[in-house]
Amino acid sequence: MSRTENVDVVVVGGGPAGSTIGALLAKAGHSVLILERERFPRYHIGESMVSGMAPLMEELGLIEELDVRFQHKSGISLRWGRDPEPWRSDFSAAFSSTGSHFTHAWHVRRGEFDELMLDNAQKLGAEARQEAQVTEILRDDAGAVTGVVYKHGGESHRVSSRFVVDASGQNRLLTRELTQTTWQEDLRNVAVWSYVDSYHPIEYKDDILVEAIQGGGWVWGIPLSETTLSVGYVLSAEKLSEATRGGRSHRDVFIECLEASHVAKTMIDPAAVGELRTARDWSHVSDTFHGPGWVAVGDAAAFIDPLFSSGVWLGTSGAWLAARAIGAALEDPEQEQRALERFDELYRQLFKDILGYVRFFMDPTRLREEYMERAQEIQKMVTSSSRVGFISMISGVGAIADVVNFDPMGVEDVEDVLQEWDEQTAASAAGGEGAAERPGAAGPEAAGPGAGRAEAVGA
Ligand SMILES: Cc1cc2nc3c(=O)[nH]c(=O)nc-3n(C[C@H](O)[C@H](O)[C@H](O)COP(=O)(O)OP(=O)(O)OC[C@H]3O[C@@H](n4cnc5c(N)ncnc54)[C@H](O)[C@@H]3O)c2cc1C
């Protein structure tokens, strides 16, 4: 074992969530070491971005490069619900309702996108070590996380830090050990996909296509370029195992799904479909996203079904929130608990909203207007149309204000203040001192931000 290094923050995993938090903390002047077990560029699924990511990409200085290197994404084209007509939603409608200058998102090759993000983190001052696999979490006697052990260049290394960030994706290095995870049984799916080098675009050629398949499941079409289309299907694990009984292959099911589609089948020749890839697509949420000395972001914290392409947006938004919470805790260690709780609360709310909406949307027998109205209700949008509510919800644009304005040291919940006050009063009464006066007569109208406190997502 080589000598122990010491940094402010160690990040396990150099995917989008890890490189975002590494970049932002380094930019704020903290010493950051990102440990990534692979050598980039490495393959990854998750290619269609949503426009709610645009402000973060601007903060990271990446908008121009994304615009040059990747395919623009204007919105989503759907064939979904009781009404058989295809329909679409344009991202720019969500942005214009907020007066924003952004208009679009991107479809990316994740190998290239993730490498760009990691390189950018290094430009902003983080150190990134690739082919460096974290093998052990270090904890003190009280259980607080104090660093990690990792393997690099055939040797074990130890690094101690004030914080360790679990951004290890589905590997869930810390959350697997330190949290209880709720697996969402109704979202236990499998995805099978491939790439074709020639396709017929749909009418809105920059859109992702999402199409329900009769009998369950759905297909996607993601235009990665004018010639390359990512195309795949998602079925429940149960349905897929039934469909592949009797020696039927994933390819047989793939062709069957395409044939059952109305729009996807017009895009490609099934015979042109190359090597198939497959991944477990099983939604899960950890019961906590933080603890003493650690936080979790991205898939390591929670993963919600890819139906709305929300994974990278959720992961990078959580990283943005966590960077501010860790920054506050590094500046004033006494505020660690409060800052991390606030991060956890808001981040959980983002997952909870998407999870609830995915569940509602998964029922393909509703009317289009019902899908839209529910999105508007979840976001408590009273002034916009349900059409804008829908696109704001699924693009992440509706949550931008909360994410951008997040202040881990902001005004405390009135209820928390009152509870603390009652505890202090009880303690002083027990100690024989006179009763303290409760601040402000707090009726329900005084509940303030605490009134909307998030429920546990995993419930
Ligand atoms: C079928 C499918 C389709 C999807 N489609 C979309 C989509 O269209 N759009 C979208 O936004 N999202 C999509 N997603 C979700 C998306 O892929 C993830 O949400 C996203 O990649 C999460 O980013 P992350 O940084 O948390 O994790 P990752 O991108 O997985 O990065 C984690 C990194 O940690 C590294 N690592 C793991 N363990 C260790 C260790 N011990 N030591 C060091 N490094 C380690 C890994 O090598 C990896 O590079 C999809 C997911 C699935 C399954």
The ligand as a Gaussian input file, in Angstrom:
#p B3LYP/6-31G(d) Opt

LIG

0 1
 C      -32.078000       0.798000     -20.949000
 C      -31.720000       2.144000     -20.382000
 C      -31.928000       3.281000     -21.135000
 C      -31.617000       4.538000     -20.607000
 N      -31.849000       5.645000     -21.372000
 C      -31.566000       6.865000     -20.853000
 C      -31.743000       8.033000     -21.651000
 O      -32.154000       7.974000     -22.800000
 N      -31.423000       9.231000     -21.095000
 C      -30.950000       9.330000     -19.812000
 O      -30.678000      10.449000     -19.354000
 N      -30.737000       8.242000     -19.063000
 C      -31.032000       7.019000     -19.549000
 N      -30.782000       5.902000     -18.802000
 C      -30.248000       6.086000     -17.438000
 C      -28.769000       6.480000     -17.476000
 O      -28.041000       5.509000     -18.175000
 C      -28.240000       6.612000     -16.044000
 O      -29.212000       7.225000     -15.231000
 C      -26.945000       7.441000     -15.975000
 O      -25.927000       6.851000     -16.734000
 C      -26.503000       7.607000     -14.519000
 O      -25.272000       8.298000     -14.463000
 P      -24.281000       8.043000     -13.230000
 O      -23.175000       9.014000     -13.393000
 O      -25.051000       7.994000     -11.973000
 O      -23.762000       6.544000     -13.437000
 P      -22.884000       5.930000     -14.610000
 O      -23.075000       6.701000     -15.841000
 O      -23.207000       4.484000     -14.667000
 O      -21.388000       6.137000     -14.101000
 C      -20.921000       5.421000     -12.999000
 C      -19.421000       5.232000     -13.187000
 O      -18.888000       4.673000     -11.993000
 C      -17.845000       3.788000     -12.340000
 N      -17.657000       2.856000     -11.216000
 C      -18.511000       1.924000     -10.749000
 N      -17.982000       1.283000      -9.693000
 C      -16.755000       1.833000      -9.479000
 C      -15.734000       1.589000      -8.539000
 N      -15.847000       0.635000      -7.602000
 N      -14.611000       2.335000      -8.586000
 C      -14.476000       3.309000      -9.523000
 N      -15.417000       3.566000     -10.464000
 C      -16.556000       2.846000     -10.437000
 C      -18.374000       3.104000     -13.603000
 O      -17.315000       2.570000     -14.368000
 C      -19.074000       4.262000     -14.302000
 O      -18.250000       4.909000     -15.263000
 C      -31.083000       4.643000     -19.302000
 C      -30.847000       3.494000     -18.546000
 C      -31.171000       2.250000     -19.060000
 C      -30.922000       1.013000     -18.234000

